[in-house]
Structures are given as structure tokens and as C-alpha cells.
Amino acid sequence: LELRETCGLSTHVGQTRPLHMVVVRGNLPWLNGHCVDGAKTRVTITSEHTTHGKIVWQLGGQIAELGVDQKRESLLSFAADELRAAIPGIDLTNTEWSSYRIDRAEPVTPDGKRPDHAFYLHEQNIWTAWPTKLALAPQLAEHLLKELIPILGIPQSLPDNETLSDWFPPKVARYPWETEANWIAYADLIRSQQRRAA
């Protein structure tokens, strides 16, 4: 919304949704998926690699939404319980846990609820796009390409002698799990749970 304001465009077309994301790194399998319980997404897991080659899971869904009102330690404890319930038998022994807060940008809805689809606006020569959530990013890209290809004269495919690896990669900000310094070992998290339960 700040970018739209900088461009002199209305900010009333968007809304933000606060999230408190949990991240887990360690000896984990590569996994992207949802655990749906009734109409709620109980846990969403997306995997990435750290710069040191470890796999890191971001835990979203209800964990991130309910976590907004929780302190970090209680959220990590709650997330560990939810993850063990969603994936029984998973070995979390050598994992480390952390969290970060973020506001997700979305198109505005009349009731303020989360939109069900990706959305974009074209005003003057400016395109504003909201994937709404990571799972809808391919849908958004497909819609944008359909609009942009005729306007910009973008070729439908790359020339035979050119690949995407020939293109200069854009600079990307460091991921939150790369800047986070405060990680809790799973063993310490379990001990903290046991102390609170005693």
C-alpha cells in the first residue's frame, strides 16, 4: 500500500492481514502442503533452503493467524503441538525454531475477510498485483501474462538459443529466516513445555 501511495494511487483498494509466522530449520524433508481440519487450514507448510543448505519450513495457516495474539514462546510451543498432531511420528529432534511477524497485503474485501483468489489492478501505466497467498502466485502470473503479452509485445516463448538462466537474476531481499538470530532448539522448547505443564 505504501508503494501505491508513493505512486499517487488510492490505498483504499488494499488491506493488510497481520501474521505471526513460525519457522523451523534442520533435518527436515522437503514438504509443501496444507493440513485442513474442517473448513480451517490448520497448518500450512512451505519449504525453502537456507544459504547454508538446510531446509526451513514456514508454518502458516491457523498457526500464523492465531499467533498474532501470542507471545513468541507460547506460539512456538503451540506450533510444535500442531505440527506433531498434523504429521504424527515426525522426528523434530535436531530442529531449531523461531518466528517473525509480517503484514500480508491483500485486495480489500467488503467484510475484511481474506480474499479467495489472486487479484490485480491496471491504472495508468501501473500494475498492482496481490497473489493473496503463495499457493495463488501461479494463478496471478498466468492472469498477468495474459494481459501483458499483447500490450508489451512479449514473445510467447524464448528464442531457441536463449534460456531463463541467461537472464540477469533480480536482487531479492534476504528471507526472514536468514536475518533471524534468536533460534530455540527443539529440546529446549520441549523442556519449556514440560516446565509449564508441571
QUIZI-V684736 format. One line per field, one symbol per residue. ss: DSSP state (H for helix, E for strand, L for the rest). phi: phi as a letter, one per 40 degrees, with the letter a starting at -180 (. if undefined). A space follows every 10 residues. Layout:
ss: ???
phi: ???
//
This chain:
ss: LHHHHHLLLL LLLEEEEEEE EEEEEELLLL LLEEEEELLE EEEEEEEEEL LLLLEEEEEE LHHHHHHHHL LHHHHHHHHH HHHHHHLLLL LLLLLEEEEE EEEEEEELLL LLLLLLLLEE EEELLEEEEE LLLHHHHHHH HHHHHHHHHH HHLLLLLLLL LLLHHHLLLL LLLLLHHHHL LLLEEHHHHH HHHHHHHL
phi: .ccccccgbc cccbabbcbb cbbbbicbcc ababbbbgcb ccabbbbabc ccgccbbcbb gcdccccdcb cdcccccccc ccccccbdgc cbdbbbbaaa babccaccbd cgccccacaa bbbfbbbbbb cgadccdccc dccccdccdc ccgcccacdd cbbccccccc cbcccdccbc bbbbcdcccc cccccccc
//
